[in-house]
Amino acid sequence: MDEIYTTKNPIIRWLGKRLLIKVKCLLGNINSSKYMGLDVGCGEGHMISYLHNQKALDHLVAVDIDEERILYAKTHYPFCKYLRVDANHLAFKEGAFDYIIATEILEHLPNPENAMEEIKLVSNINAYIIISVPHEPFFHLGNILRGKHWKTMGKTPSHVNFWSRSQFKMFLMEFLELEREYWISTFPWLLYIGKFKK
């Protein structure tokens, strides 16, 4: 995900901006700036910076397992609390957060079911979750077209899950009551908003 902020490819930047705008709109719809949020897998904090500048969020805790990325985020975007935390072991009180952002994280996790259970534990009963993953096989076909990751047939080496739209929706429905789904306006990403099942 961080590549869309650093690449010189105008198409990649345009596609990434479409996803950011949609996430911003979803946060606006739930009045997120009034509530306490958690960003799981924040990376270097680029998305958080965009959303903060757009006044889409205010009170936020952001976590990532990568120490260097957390340090970068703390240094460049010091307007929220950053912690080095594993998505599989979220060390927060039960029900601590009013909304969750989990964009571009589950495709990296060997056990995404465990991460979803952890996120559910730290979400309050009415919390929204905004979640996205790459839309496969289009995402790795796009990599091939731009000359990336040929040795892995376009599959991003750090990804361990490669969901199609139907596969990811089926996965999410084990945990969530889905309210909205986006896949054309956010191509080549799948984006959902919903609440955890009671």
N, C-alpha and C positions, 0 to 999 in steps of 0.2 A: 504493500500500500504506500509506503514512503516514496516509492519511485515516482508517483504522479506529481510530487512536489519538486523533484530534483531533475527529472528528465527534460531534455530539450525538444522532445518529440511533441509537437503541438496537438496531435490527435490524442495521445495518451493523456495529456494535460486536460484537454477538453472533455474526454470521457470521465476522468476522475472528478472534474468540477461538477459534472452532472450528478454524480453520486453524492458529493458534499452538499449540493443544494437540496437534494431530496432529504438527506438526513437533517439538515437545518429546518426544513419545512415540518418534518415529523416532530422534531423537538418543540417547534413553535406551537404545534397543535396540542401538545400536552402541557404547555406552559412550563417547560423544564427549568427556566431561569429562576423559578420560585422554589425549586425543590432540590434535594440532595441527590446527586447522581454518581454513578460509578462507570468508568470506562475500563473495560477489561481488554488488555492487549493494546495499550495506547501507542506503542512504538516510540517514535521520537517526538510525538506530541503535535505533529503538523495539523492533523484533523481538529484536535482540540483548539489549537490556535485559531484556525478558521472559524470554528463555531463560536468561540469566545468573542472574536472580533465582530461577528454577526449578531452578538448579544443573544445567542441561542442557549447559552448555559452560563451559570454563575458558580454555584456551589457544587464542586466536583472533586472526587478522588479518582486518580488515574493510576493503573497498575500495569506492569509488564515484567516479564521474567528476565529480560535482557538488561544487565546493569549499565552498559554503555548507552543504550537508548534512553533509559531513565535519566541518566546524568545529562544527556543532551537536552532532554525535555525540561529538566529542572533549570538548566542554564539559560535556555532560550525562551521558554514560555513559563515563567515562574508565577503564574496566577492561580494555580490550583495545587493540591497536594499530590505528589508522585511517590509511589512506593514500589519497591521491587518485590513482586508477589507472583506466585504461580497460580494460574487460572484454575488449577486442580485443587488448590488449597487456599481459598480466600479467607484470610484471617480477620473477619469482621463479625460484628454482632449479627445475629439473625434479624432479618427485617430492617437492616440499617439504611437501605437505599430506596428512593422513590422511583428511580428509573435507571436503566442500564443501557450502555452503549457497548455492543460487542461486534465491531466491524473488522473483518479480515483477521479473525483469530482462530475460529474453529477448524479451518482447513489445515492449520499447523499442528493440531492436537491428535495424538494417537487414540485418545479416549475422550471424544467430545461429549459423550453422554455424562461423564463425570463432571466436566466443566459446567454443563447445564444444571446439574443437581446443585453444584456449589453456588452458582449464580442465583438459583431459586432460593437457597437458604438465606442469602444476604439481602434478598429483595422483599419489600413489604408486600402485603397481600394484594394491593392494588397497583403494584409497580408495572410500568411498561418496560418492555425490552425492545430495543432497535438492534437488529442483527443482520449482518451481510456476509456473504462468501462469494468467491468467483463462480460465475456461471459456466459450468463445463458441459460439453467439450469446447465451447467457444473461446474460453479464456486461453487454453493451451494452444488452440489453433491460431489465435491472435499472436501468441508468442512466436510461433513458427513463421508467420507472415512477416514479422519484424526482425527475424533472424536471431531470436533468443532461445536458449535451452534446446538446441537441436539434438544434443546427445540423449536427452530424456524425452524426445518427441514432443517438445513444447511444454512439458509439465514442469512447473516451477519446483526446483529441487527441495525447497523448504516446506512444500505442501505434502501432506500425507493423506488428505481426503480430497476427492475430486467429484463433487456432487453435480448431477444434472438438476434441473428445476424440480422435477417430480420427486427425485430422491431426497433433496434437501427439504422440500415441503413435508414429505412423509416423516422425515427425522424430526422436524420442528413440532409437528402435530402430536408427537408423543409427550411433549412438555407444555405446549402453548395453545391458547385460544388465539388464533391468528386474526388480526383485524384488517390488515392491508398487506398486499404483495406487490412488489415492483420488479420487473425484469426487462421491460423494453426501455423505459425511461432511465434505467440505471445500467444498461448493458455496457460492459460484460460482467456485471455483478448482479446477484440476487439480493433483494432487500426486503425485510419484513418488519412489521411491528405487531406486537401482541402482548398478552398477559399470561402468566403461568397459570396452568390449571389448578383449581383449588384442591 
